[in-house]
Amino acid sequence: MFKALLSGICAGAVLCASVSAEPLRFAVFGDIQEETAEGHAKDLALAERINEANPEFTVFVGDIQGGGPCTDQQREEAVEVFSRINGPLVFVPGDNAWTDCKLKGKGDWHPLERLEKLREALVPKGKSLGKNPMPLVQQKGEYRENARWMRKGIVFVTLHMPGGNNGLYPDRYAFEEYERRNKANLEWLQAAYDEVKSKNAKGLVVLFHGNPGWDDIYWRATAYRDFKSLLANEGEELGVPILAVHGDSHIFRVDKPLKFKDGRTRANHVTRLEVFGSPERGYVLVTADENNPEIFSFSAVEVEGHPGQ
């Protein structure tokens, strides 16, 4: 079933974007986790639906498989889906295809081996995926999946920040890897802030996989705390709207859930967009228009709903 939902949703008082001569339109989706031949066929069809919208580029915000065993097949099928996208496609890693691969029932894999396979297949050096790749600025060092680009006055930045408490598990390997990645993520987000300032950008889009627990109190020691603090505090100093896009918890929503450290004052400069996730299948078309005070507006397209809908 095809159902267009909530065309022109905006967080805050502005309900739809003002008319602009050349607004930017890009698509986001994630959490394609139906590990069957039928599910793969539906994901290929979803790619074609995105092509119909003709976005300037598309970003996949993580999780190419569900809770089943980690296999090369899931990664190969994701490559096929992303190769169907006509424009550029930027890939952001989730947790199910690497950090979880050491868990019971997922296979006897070393997570970093799985992550390197993802990079080889889905993170080409210096550019995106898709039929017409675009150049990307990638973070030097271990985490080249952290990427940045700019379009029509908007800075875009991806962070390797998966679900499952940011990939932090109670063993030495996971803690050491998390510390390296968290440091890299914070440095990369700060670099995006610097670019917003130097280029006098009109807005910033931050794309990652894991739901960071927006409502958690600040003193709860989650592996997302440093990120949320940087997003709230230094982010406010930028003076431009920030759109935070993620997947992970499989609920389409647009809101402003981030608060400052007092736990009461809302960080109104940040709008959260969470994309559809399995068993729902769809994408969100985002319009960035500098004539809109909120900059960003949204059209959600649900291609397939929950069973029985």
Phi and psi restraints in degrees (value plus and minus 20) as a CYANA .aco file:
   2 PHE   PHI    -136.0   -96.0
   2 PHE   PSI     106.8   146.8
   3 LYS   PHI    -161.1  -121.1
   3 LYS   PSI      99.1   139.1
   4 ALA   PHI    -104.2   -64.2
   4 ALA   PSI     107.7   147.7
   5 LEU   PHI    -138.1   -98.1
   5 LEU   PSI     120.1   160.1
   6 LEU   PHI      32.2    72.2
   6 LEU   PSI      26.7    66.7
   7 SER   PHI     -82.6   -42.6
   7 SER   PSI     106.0   146.0
   8 GLY   PHI      58.3    98.3
   8 GLY   PSI      12.9    52.9
   9 ILE   PHI     -92.4   -52.4
   9 ILE   PSI     116.7   156.7
  10 CYS   PHI    -154.0  -114.0
  10 CYS   PSI     124.0   164.0
  11 ALA   PHI     -94.6   -54.6
  11 ALA   PSI     127.6   167.6
  12 GLY   PHI      66.0   106.0
  12 GLY   PSI    -180.0  -140.0
  13 ALA   PHI     -98.0   -58.0
  13 ALA   PSI     -45.2    -5.2
  14 VAL   PHI     -99.4   -59.4
  14 VAL   PSI     103.2   143.2
  15 LEU   PHI    -117.8   -77.8
  15 LEU   PSI     -39.0     1.0
  16 CYS   PHI    -176.4  -136.4
  16 CYS   PSI     136.7   176.7
  17 ALA   PHI     -94.2   -54.2
  17 ALA   PSI     125.9   165.9
  18 SER   PHI     -93.4   -53.4
  18 SER   PSI     139.6   179.6
  19 VAL   PHI     -88.1   -48.1
  19 VAL   PSI     110.8   150.8
  20 SER   PHI    -148.1  -108.1
  20 SER   PSI     129.7   169.7
  21 ALA   PHI     -81.8   -41.8
  21 ALA   PSI     -65.1   -25.1
  22 GLU   PHI    -157.9  -117.9
  22 GLU   PSI      52.5    92.5
  23 PRO   PHI     -89.8   -49.8
  23 PRO   PSI     133.1   173.1
  24 LEU   PHI    -111.5   -71.5
  24 LEU   PSI     112.1   152.1
  25 ARG   PHI    -144.8  -104.8
  25 ARG   PSI     104.3   144.3
  26 PHE   PHI    -156.5  -116.5
  26 PHE   PSI     136.9   176.9
  27 ALA   PHI    -132.1   -92.1
  27 ALA   PSI     127.8   167.8
  28 VAL   PHI    -155.2  -115.2
  28 VAL   PSI     122.2   162.2
  29 PHE   PHI    -176.0  -136.0
  29 PHE   PSI     151.9   191.9
  30 GLY   PHI    -196.1  -156.1
  30 GLY   PSI    -197.5  -157.5
  31 ASP   PHI      32.1    72.1
  31 ASP   PSI      36.1    76.1
  32 ILE   PHI    -111.3   -71.3
  32 ILE   PSI      82.3   122.3
  33 GLN   PHI    -148.2  -108.2
  33 GLN   PSI      -3.4    36.6
  34 GLU   PHI    -107.3   -67.3
  34 GLU   PSI      78.8   118.8
  35 GLU   PHI    -106.4   -66.4
  35 GLU   PSI      41.3    81.3
  36 THR   PHI    -158.9  -118.9
  36 THR   PSI     144.7   184.7
  37 ALA   PHI     -81.5   -41.5
  37 ALA   PSI     -58.4   -18.4
  38 GLU   PHI     -85.0   -45.0
  38 GLU   PSI     -60.8   -20.8
  39 GLY   PHI     -83.8   -43.8
  39 GLY   PSI     -59.6   -19.6
  40 HIS   PHI     -83.9   -43.9
  40 HIS   PSI     -61.2   -21.2
  41 ALA   PHI     -81.8   -41.8
  41 ALA   PSI     -58.6   -18.6
  42 LYS   PHI     -87.6   -47.6
  42 LYS   PSI     -55.9   -15.9
  43 ASP   PHI     -87.3   -47.3
  43 ASP   PSI     -58.0   -18.0
  44 LEU   PHI     -82.5   -42.5
  44 LEU   PSI     -59.2   -19.2
  45 ALA   PHI     -86.6   -46.6
  45 ALA   PSI     -56.2   -16.2
  46 LEU   PHI     -81.8   -41.8
  46 LEU   PSI     -60.4   -20.4
  47 ALA   PHI     -78.6   -38.6
  47 ALA   PSI     -59.8   -19.8
  48 GLU   PHI     -87.3   -47.3
  48 GLU   PSI     -55.4   -15.4
  49 ARG   PHI     -84.1   -44.1
  49 ARG   PSI     -59.5   -19.5
  50 ILE   PHI     -83.5   -43.5
  50 ILE   PSI     -60.5   -20.5
  51 ASN   PHI     -80.1   -40.1
  51 ASN   PSI     -55.6   -15.6
  52 GLU   PHI     -80.4   -40.4
  52 GLU   PSI     -52.4   -12.4
  53 ALA   PHI     -97.8   -57.8
  53 ALA   PSI     -37.5     2.5
  54 ASN   PHI      33.7    73.7
  54 ASN   PSI      33.4    73.4
  55 PRO   PHI     -90.3   -50.3
  55 PRO   PSI     139.1   179.1
  56 GLU   PHI     -86.0   -46.0
  56 GLU   PSI     -55.1   -15.1
  57 PHE   PHI    -179.2  -139.2
  57 PHE   PSI     147.8   187.8
  58 THR   PHI    -150.2  -110.2
  58 THR   PSI     123.4   163.4
  59 VAL   PHI    -143.3  -103.3
  59 VAL   PSI     110.1   150.1
  60 PHE   PHI    -119.4   -79.4
  60 PHE   PSI      99.5   139.5
  61 VAL   PHI    -120.2   -80.2
  61 VAL   PSI      20.7    60.7
  62 GLY   PHI      80.2   120.2
  62 GLY   PSI     133.4   173.4
  63 ASP   PHI      54.8    94.8
  63 ASP   PSI      74.6   114.6
  64 ILE   PHI    -112.7   -72.7
  64 ILE   PSI     -20.4    19.6
  65 GLN   PHI    -170.2  -130.2
  65 GLN   PSI     148.7   188.7
  66 GLY   PHI    -117.5   -77.5
  66 GLY   PSI    -159.8  -119.8
  67 GLY   PHI    -109.4   -69.4
  67 GLY   PSI     -14.5    25.5
  68 GLY   PHI     -95.9   -55.9
  68 GLY   PSI    -197.5  -157.5
  69 PRO   PHI     -79.4   -39.4
  69 PRO   PSI     126.2   166.2
  70 CYS   PHI     -94.6   -54.6
  70 CYS   PSI     101.3   141.3
  71 THR   PHI    -154.1  -114.1
  71 THR   PSI     136.6   176.6
  72 ASP   PHI     -86.0   -46.0
  72 ASP   PSI     -48.1    -8.1
  73 GLN   PHI     -80.7   -40.7
  73 GLN   PSI     -62.5   -22.5
  74 GLN   PHI     -81.3   -41.3
  74 GLN   PSI     -60.9   -20.9
  75 ARG   PHI     -87.5   -47.5
  75 ARG   PSI     -61.9   -21.9
  76 GLU   PHI     -84.1   -44.1
  76 GLU   PSI     -57.2   -17.2
  77 GLU   PHI     -88.4   -48.4
  77 GLU   PSI     -55.6   -15.6
  78 ALA   PHI     -84.3   -44.3
  78 ALA   PSI     -60.7   -20.7
  79 VAL   PHI     -77.6   -37.6
  79 VAL   PSI     -62.6   -22.6
  80 GLU   PHI     -84.1   -44.1
  80 GLU   PSI     -63.0   -23.0
  81 VAL   PHI     -81.5   -41.5
  81 VAL   PSI     -68.8   -28.8
  82 PHE   PHI     -88.0   -48.0
  82 PHE   PSI     -49.3    -9.3
  83 SER   PHI     -90.4   -50.4
  83 SER   PSI     -35.0     5.0
  84 ARG   PHI     -99.9   -59.9
  84 ARG   PSI     -37.0     3.0
  85 ILE   PHI     -90.4   -50.4
  85 ILE   PSI     105.3   145.3
  86 ASN   PHI     -85.7   -45.7
  86 ASN   PSI     -63.5   -23.5
  87 GLY   PHI    -111.3   -71.3
  87 GLY   PSI    -187.9  -147.9
  88 PRO   PHI     -85.6   -45.6
  88 PRO   PSI     125.7   165.7
  89 LEU   PHI    -150.8  -110.8
  89 LEU   PSI     101.5   141.5
  90 VAL   PHI    -123.1   -83.1
  90 VAL   PSI     109.9   149.9
  91 PHE   PHI    -121.7   -81.7
  91 PHE   PSI     112.4   152.4
  92 VAL   PHI    -137.1   -97.1
  92 VAL   PSI     107.1   147.1
  93 PRO   PHI     -89.8   -49.8
  93 PRO   PSI     125.2   165.2
  94 GLY   PHI    -125.4   -85.4
  94 GLY   PSI    -184.5  -144.5
  95 ASP   PHI    -116.7   -76.7
  95 ASP   PSI     -50.1   -10.1
  96 ASN   PHI     -84.6   -44.6
  96 ASN   PSI     -46.8    -6.8
  97 ALA   PHI    -117.3   -77.3
  97 ALA   PSI     -17.3    22.7
  98 TRP   PHI    -168.9  -128.9
  98 TRP   PSI     -78.4   -38.4
  99 THR   PHI     -84.1   -44.1
  99 THR   PSI     -51.7   -11.7
 100 ASP   PHI    -103.7   -63.7
 100 ASP   PSI     -26.4    13.6
 101 CYS   PHI     -91.6   -51.6
 101 CYS   PSI     -24.9    15.1
 102 LYS   PHI    -115.1   -75.1
 102 LYS   PSI     -28.1    11.9
 103 LEU   PHI     -96.6   -56.6
 103 LEU   PSI     140.1   180.1
 104 LYS   PHI     -79.2   -39.2
 104 LYS   PSI     111.1   151.1
 105 GLY   PHI      67.8   107.8
 105 GLY   PSI     -27.4    12.6
 106 LYS   PHI    -118.9   -78.9
 106 LYS   PSI     -30.3     9.7
 107 GLY   PHI      92.1   132.1
 107 GLY   PSI     138.2   178.2
 108 ASP   PHI    -111.5   -71.5
 108 ASP   PSI      50.4    90.4
 109 TRP   PHI    -131.5   -91.5
 109 TRP   PSI     134.6   174.6
 110 HIS   PHI    -112.1   -72.1
 110 HIS   PSI     104.7   144.7
 111 PRO   PHI     -74.3   -34.3
 111 PRO   PSI     -58.4   -18.4
 112 LEU   PHI     -88.4   -48.4
 112 LEU   PSI     -49.0    -9.0
 113 GLU   PHI     -85.2   -45.2
 113 GLU   PSI     -62.1   -22.1
 114 ARG   PHI     -84.5   -44.5
 114 ARG   PSI     -59.0   -19.0
 115 LEU   PHI     -84.6   -44.6
 115 LEU   PSI     -60.8   -20.8
 116 GLU   PHI     -84.2   -44.2
 116 GLU   PSI     -55.8   -15.8
 117 LYS   PHI     -84.1   -44.1
 117 LYS   PSI     -58.7   -18.7
 118 LEU   PHI     -82.1   -42.1
 118 LEU   PSI     -63.8   -23.8
 119 ARG   PHI     -82.2   -42.2
 119 ARG   PSI     -64.2   -24.2
 120 GLU   PHI     -79.3   -39.3
 120 GLU   PSI     -58.8   -18.8
 121 ALA   PHI    -110.8   -70.8
 121 ALA   PSI     -50.8   -10.8
 122 LEU   PHI    -143.6  -103.6
 122 LEU   PSI     -24.4    15.6
 123 VAL   PHI    -148.9  -108.9
 123 VAL   PSI      54.6    94.6
 124 PRO   PHI     -83.8   -43.8
 124 PRO   PSI     131.2   171.2
 125 LYS   PHI     -93.2   -53.2
 125 LYS   PSI     103.3   143.3
 126 GLY   PHI      60.3   100.3
 126 GLY   PSI     -17.4    22.6
 127 LYS   PHI    -175.5  -135.5
 127 LYS   PSI     150.8   190.8
 128 SER   PHI    -109.4   -69.4
 128 SER   PSI    -199.2  -159.2
 129 LEU   PHI    -109.8   -69.8
 129 LEU   PSI    -185.0  -145.0
 130 GLY   PHI      73.7   113.7
 130 GLY   PSI     145.0   185.0
 131 LYS   PHI     -85.5   -45.5
 131 LYS   PSI     -48.3    -8.3
 132 ASN   PHI    -148.5  -108.5
 132 ASN   PSI      60.6   100.6
 133 PRO   PHI     -82.0   -42.0
 133 PRO   PSI     133.9   173.9
 134 MET   PHI    -136.7   -96.7
 134 MET   PSI     133.1   173.1
 135 PRO   PHI     -89.3   -49.3
 135 PRO   PSI     125.6   165.6
 136 LEU   PHI    -149.2  -109.2
 136 LEU   PSI     126.4   166.4
 137 VAL   PHI    -108.6   -68.6
 137 VAL   PSI      98.3   138.3
 138 GLN   PHI    -128.1   -88.1
 138 GLN   PSI     127.2   167.2
 139 GLN   PHI     -86.7   -46.7
 139 GLN   PSI     113.5   153.5
 140 LYS   PHI     -91.6   -51.6
 140 LYS   PSI     129.4   169.4
 141 GLY   PHI      82.8   122.8
 141 GLY   PSI    -166.1  -126.1
 142 GLU   PHI     -91.6   -51.6
 142 GLU   PSI     -49.7    -9.7
 143 TYR   PHI    -133.0   -93.0
 143 TYR   PSI      47.8    87.8
 144 ARG   PHI     -90.3   -50.3
 144 ARG   PSI     -33.7     6.3
 145 GLU   PHI     -86.1   -46.1
 145 GLU   PSI     -36.4     3.6
 146 ASN   PHI     -95.5   -55.5
 146 ASN   PSI      92.3   132.3
 147 ALA   PHI    -147.5  -107.5
 147 ALA   PSI     144.8   184.8
 148 ARG   PHI    -169.4  -129.4
 148 ARG   PSI     125.6   165.6
 149 TRP   PHI    -177.6  -137.6
 149 TRP   PSI     149.3   189.3
 150 MET   PHI    -156.1  -116.1
 150 MET   PSI     116.7   156.7
 151 ARG   PHI    -160.7  -120.7
 151 ARG   PSI     106.5   146.5
 152 LYS   PHI      28.4    68.4
 152 LYS   PSI      26.8    66.8
 153 GLY   PHI      63.2   103.2
 153 GLY   PSI     -14.2    25.8
 154 ILE   PHI    -136.8   -96.8
 154 ILE   PSI     110.9   150.9
 155 VAL   PHI    -113.3   -73.3
 155 VAL   PSI     114.5   154.5
 156 PHE   PHI    -136.7   -96.7
 156 PHE   PSI     117.9   157.9
 157 VAL   PHI    -162.1  -122.1
 157 VAL   PSI     113.4   153.4
 158 THR   PHI    -125.1   -85.1
 158 THR   PSI     124.6   164.6
 159 LEU   PHI    -146.2  -106.2
 159 LEU   PSI     116.0   156.0
 160 HIS   PHI    -102.9   -62.9
 160 HIS   PSI      67.0   107.0
 161 MET   PHI    -156.7  -116.7
 161 MET   PSI      64.1   104.1
 162 PRO   PHI     -99.6   -59.6
 162 PRO   PSI     152.6   192.6
 163 GLY   PHI     -90.2   -50.2
 163 GLY   PSI    -195.7  -155.7
 164 GLY   PHI      52.1    92.1
 164 GLY   PSI      27.2    67.2
 165 ASN   PHI      35.8    75.8
 165 ASN   PSI      25.2    65.2
 166 ASN   PHI      41.4    81.4
 166 ASN   PSI      12.4    52.4
 167 GLY   PHI      52.0    92.0
 167 GLY   PSI      -5.2    34.8
 168 LEU   PHI    -113.2   -73.2
 168 LEU   PSI      91.7   131.7
 169 TYR   PHI    -135.1   -95.1
 169 TYR   PSI     139.0   179.0
 170 PRO   PHI     -98.0   -58.0
 170 PRO   PSI      43.3    83.3
 171 ASP   PHI    -166.5  -126.5
 171 ASP   PSI     142.8   182.8
 172 ARG   PHI     -84.1   -44.1
 172 ARG   PSI     -62.7   -22.7
 173 TYR   PHI     -75.9   -35.9
 173 TYR   PSI     -68.3   -28.3
 174 ALA   PHI     -87.3   -47.3
 174 ALA   PSI     -59.0   -19.0
 175 PHE   PHI     -87.0   -47.0
 175 PHE   PSI     -64.4   -24.4
 176 GLU   PHI     -84.8   -44.8
 176 GLU   PSI     -61.2   -21.2
 177 GLU   PHI     -85.8   -45.8
 177 GLU   PSI     -62.5   -22.5
 178 TYR   PHI     -79.7   -39.7
 178 TYR   PSI     -63.0   -23.0
 179 GLU   PHI     -80.8   -40.8
 179 GLU   PSI     -62.6   -22.6
 180 ARG   PHI     -84.0   -44.0
 180 ARG   PSI     -66.0   -26.0
 181 ARG   PHI     -89.9   -49.9
 181 ARG   PSI     -60.3   -20.3
 182 ASN   PHI     -82.7   -42.7
 182 ASN   PSI     -62.1   -22.1
 183 LYS   PHI     -81.9   -41.9
 183 LYS   PSI     -64.4   -24.4
 184 ALA   PHI     -83.4   -43.4
 184 ALA   PSI     -61.9   -21.9
 185 ASN   PHI     -82.1   -42.1
 185 ASN   PSI     -64.4   -24.4
 186 LEU   PHI     -85.9   -45.9
 186 LEU   PSI     -60.1   -20.1
 187 GLU   PHI     -85.2   -45.2
 187 GLU   PSI     -57.6   -17.6
 188 TRP   PHI     -91.9   -51.9
 188 TRP   PSI     -57.3   -17.3
 189 LEU   PHI     -86.6   -46.6
 189 LEU   PSI     -59.7   -19.7
 190 GLN   PHI     -83.9   -43.9
 190 GLN   PSI     -56.9   -16.9
 191 ALA   PHI     -83.4   -43.4
 191 ALA   PSI     -56.3   -16.3
 192 ALA   PHI     -86.0   -46.0
 192 ALA   PSI     -60.0   -20.0
 193 TYR   PHI     -78.5   -38.5
 193 TYR   PSI     -63.9   -23.9
 194 ASP   PHI     -81.6   -41.6
 194 ASP   PSI     -57.9   -17.9
 195 GLU   PHI     -89.3   -49.3
 195 GLU   PSI     -58.9   -18.9
 196 VAL   PHI     -75.7   -35.7
 196 VAL   PSI     -63.6   -23.6
 197 LYS   PHI     -89.2   -49.2
 197 LYS   PSI     -67.5   -27.5
 198 SER   PHI     -89.3   -49.3
 198 SER   PSI     -51.4   -11.4
 199 LYS   PHI    -116.8   -76.8
 199 LYS   PSI     -19.1    20.9
 200 ASN   PHI      33.2    73.2
 200 ASN   PSI      25.9    65.9
 201 ALA   PHI     -87.7   -47.7
 201 ALA   PSI     136.1   176.1
 202 LYS   PHI    -110.3   -70.3
 202 LYS   PSI     -36.4     3.6
 203 GLY   PHI    -189.0  -149.0
 203 GLY   PSI     150.1   190.1
 204 LEU   PHI    -155.8  -115.8
 204 LEU   PSI     114.4   154.4
 205 VAL   PHI    -137.2   -97.2
 205 VAL   PSI     102.8   142.8
 206 VAL   PHI    -131.5   -91.5
 206 VAL   PSI     102.6   142.6
 207 LEU   PHI    -140.7  -100.7
 207 LEU   PSI     109.3   149.3
 208 PHE   PHI    -176.8  -136.8
 208 PHE   PSI     155.8   195.8
 209 HIS   PHI    -116.3   -76.3
 209 HIS   PSI     -71.8   -31.8
 210 GLY   PHI     -93.2   -53.2
 210 GLY   PSI     115.1   155.1
 211 ASN   PHI     -87.8   -47.8
 211 ASN   PSI      95.7   135.7
 212 PRO   PHI    -102.8   -62.8
 212 PRO   PSI      -9.1    30.9
 213 GLY   PHI      49.0    89.0
 213 GLY   PSI      44.3    84.3
 214 TRP   PHI     -77.9   -37.9
 214 TRP   PSI     -50.5   -10.5
 215 ASP   PHI    -112.0   -72.0
 215 ASP   PSI     -21.3    18.7
 216 ASP   PHI     -82.6   -42.6
 216 ASP   PSI     123.4   163.4
 217 ILE   PHI     -88.8   -48.8
 217 ILE   PSI     129.8   169.8
 218 TYR   PHI     -84.1   -44.1
 218 TYR   PSI     -51.2   -11.2
 219 TRP   PHI    -104.2   -64.2
 219 TRP   PSI     -18.6    21.4
 220 ARG   PHI     -94.4   -54.4
 220 ARG   PSI     108.2   148.2
 221 ALA   PHI    -103.2   -63.2
 221 ALA   PSI      46.4    86.4
 222 THR   PHI    -109.2   -69.2
 222 THR   PSI     142.8   182.8
 223 ALA   PHI     -99.4   -59.4
 223 ALA   PSI     -14.7    25.3
 224 TYR   PHI    -126.8   -86.8
 224 TYR   PSI     -21.2    18.8
 225 ARG   PHI     -82.2   -42.2
 225 ARG   PSI     -64.4   -24.4
 226 ASP   PHI     -81.5   -41.5
 226 ASP   PSI     -61.8   -21.8
 227 PHE   PHI     -81.5   -41.5
 227 PHE   PSI     -68.1   -28.1
 228 LYS   PHI     -85.2   -45.2
 228 LYS   PSI     -55.4   -15.4
 229 SER   PHI     -84.3   -44.3
 229 SER   PSI     -64.2   -24.2
 230 LEU   PHI     -86.0   -46.0
 230 LEU   PSI     -57.4   -17.4
 231 LEU   PHI     -87.1   -47.1
 231 LEU   PSI     -58.8   -18.8
 232 ALA   PHI     -96.0   -56.0
 232 ALA   PSI     -71.4   -31.4
 233 ASN   PHI    -104.6   -64.6
 233 ASN   PSI     -87.8   -47.8
 234 GLU   PHI     -83.3   -43.3
 234 GLU   PSI     -49.7    -9.7
 235 GLY   PHI     -82.3   -42.3
 235 GLY   PSI     -60.1   -20.1
 236 GLU   PHI     -83.5   -43.5
 236 GLU   PSI     -54.6   -14.6
 237 GLU   PHI     -85.7   -45.7
 237 GLU   PSI     -39.6     0.4
 238 LEU   PHI     -84.8   -44.8
 238 LEU   PSI     -53.5   -13.5
 239 GLY   PHI      56.5    96.5
 239 GLY   PSI      -1.2    38.8
 240 VAL   PHI    -148.1  -108.1
 240 VAL   PSI     135.7   175.7
 241 PRO   PHI     -83.8   -43.8
 241 PRO   PSI     119.4   159.4
 242 ILE   PHI    -137.3   -97.3
 242 ILE   PSI     110.2   150.2
 243 LEU   PHI    -127.9   -87.9
 243 LEU   PSI     100.7   140.7
 244 ALA   PHI    -125.3   -85.3
 244 ALA   PSI      96.3   136.3
 245 VAL   PHI    -133.2   -93.2
 245 VAL   PSI     108.5   148.5
 246 HIS   PHI    -170.1  -130.1
 246 HIS   PSI     153.7   193.7
 247 GLY   PHI    -140.4  -100.4
 247 GLY   PSI    -151.6  -111.6
 248 ASP   PHI      68.4   108.4
 248 ASP   PSI     -75.6   -35.6
 249 SER   PHI    -119.5   -79.5
 249 SER   PSI     -14.6    25.4
 250 HIS   PHI      42.9    82.9
 250 HIS   PSI      14.9    54.9
 251 ILE   PHI    -148.7  -108.7
 251 ILE   PSI      95.7   135.7
 252 PHE   PHI     -89.4   -49.4
 252 PHE   PSI     106.8   146.8
 253 ARG   PHI    -183.2  -143.2
 253 ARG   PSI     131.3   171.3
 254 VAL   PHI    -150.1  -110.1
 254 VAL   PSI     100.9   140.9
 255 ASP   PHI    -181.5  -141.5
 255 ASP   PSI    -193.8  -153.8
 256 LYS   PHI    -147.7  -107.7
 256 LYS   PSI      57.5    97.5
 257 PRO   PHI    -109.2   -69.2
 257 PRO   PSI     -31.4     8.6
 258 LEU   PHI     -97.3   -57.3
 258 LEU   PSI     115.5   155.5
 259 LYS   PHI    -141.0  -101.0
 259 LYS   PSI     139.9   179.9
 260 PHE   PHI     -98.6   -58.6
 260 PHE   PSI     159.9   199.9
 261 LYS   PHI     -83.6   -43.6
 261 LYS   PSI     -39.9     0.1
 262 ASP   PHI     -92.3   -52.3
 262 ASP   PSI     -30.1     9.9
 263 GLY   PHI      58.1    98.1
 263 GLY   PSI     -19.9    20.1
 264 ARG   PHI    -142.3  -102.3
 264 ARG   PSI     -60.9   -20.9
 265 THR   PHI     -98.6   -58.6
 265 THR   PSI     103.0   143.0
 266 ARG   PHI    -100.4   -60.4
 266 ARG   PSI     118.2   158.2
 267 ALA   PHI    -105.2   -65.2
 267 ALA   PSI      64.1   104.1
 268 ASN   PHI     -90.9   -50.9
 268 ASN   PSI     -28.4    11.6
 269 HIS   PHI     -98.0   -58.0
 269 HIS   PSI     -30.7     9.3
 270 VAL   PHI    -132.2   -92.2
 270 VAL   PSI     103.6   143.6
 271 THR   PHI    -127.0   -87.0
 271 THR   PSI     112.9   152.9
 272 ARG   PHI    -119.4   -79.4
 272 ARG   PSI     112.1   152.1
 273 LEU   PHI    -138.9   -98.9
 273 LEU   PSI      98.8   138.8
 274 GLU   PHI    -126.8   -86.8
 274 GLU   PSI     113.7   153.7
 275 VAL   PHI    -108.2   -68.2
 275 VAL   PSI     149.0   189.0
 276 PHE   PHI     -79.9   -39.9
 276 PHE   PSI     137.1   177.1
 277 GLY   PHI    -169.6  -129.6
 277 GLY   PSI     136.7   176.7
 278 SER   PHI     -69.1   -29.1
 278 SER   PSI     117.9   157.9
 279 PRO   PHI    -104.0   -64.0
 279 PRO   PSI     -23.1    16.9
 280 GLU   PHI     -95.2   -55.2
 280 GLU   PSI     129.6   169.6
 281 ARG   PHI    -156.6  -116.6
 281 ARG   PSI     105.0   145.0
 282 GLY   PHI    -198.6  -158.6
 282 GLY   PSI    -193.5  -153.5
 283 TYR   PHI    -165.2  -125.2
 283 TYR   PSI     145.9   185.9
 284 VAL   PHI    -140.7  -100.7
 284 VAL   PSI     107.4   147.4
 285 LEU   PHI    -116.2   -76.2
 285 LEU   PSI      99.2   139.2
 286 VAL   PHI    -124.5   -84.5
 286 VAL   PSI     113.3   153.3
 287 THR   PHI    -130.8   -90.8
 287 THR   PSI     109.6   149.6
 288 ALA   PHI    -130.7   -90.7
 288 ALA   PSI      99.6   139.6
 289 ASP   PHI    -156.8  -116.8
 289 ASP   PSI      97.3   137.3
 290 GLU   PHI     -87.4   -47.4
 290 GLU   PSI     -35.0     5.0
 291 ASN   PHI     -99.4   -59.4
 291 ASN   PSI     -30.1     9.9
 292 ASN   PHI    -112.2   -72.2
 292 ASN   PSI     102.1   142.1
 293 PRO   PHI     -76.1   -36.1
 293 PRO   PSI     -50.3   -10.3
 294 GLU   PHI    -105.8   -65.8
 294 GLU   PSI     -28.2    11.8
 295 ILE   PHI      49.9    89.9
 295 ILE   PSI     -71.3   -31.3
 296 PHE   PHI    -125.2   -85.2
 296 PHE   PSI     117.1   157.1
 297 SER   PHI    -155.5  -115.5
 297 SER   PSI     145.5   185.5
 298 PHE   PHI    -159.2  -119.2
 298 PHE   PSI     119.9   159.9
 299 SER   PHI    -144.9  -104.9
 299 SER   PSI      95.3   135.3
 300 ALA   PHI    -117.1   -77.1
 300 ALA   PSI     110.2   150.2
 301 VAL   PHI    -138.8   -98.8
 301 VAL   PSI      87.7   127.7
 302 GLU   PHI    -111.0   -71.0
 302 GLU   PSI      95.3   135.3
 303 VAL   PHI    -104.4   -64.4
 303 VAL   PSI     -54.8   -14.8
 304 GLU   PHI    -168.8  -128.8
 304 GLU   PSI     113.0   153.0
 305 GLY   PHI    -117.0   -77.0
 305 GLY   PSI    -187.6  -147.6
 306 HIS   PHI     -82.5   -42.5
 306 HIS   PSI     132.2   172.2
 307 PRO   PHI     -73.1   -33.1
 307 PRO   PSI     112.9   152.9
 308 GLY   PHI      74.6   114.6
 308 GLY   PSI     -31.5     8.5
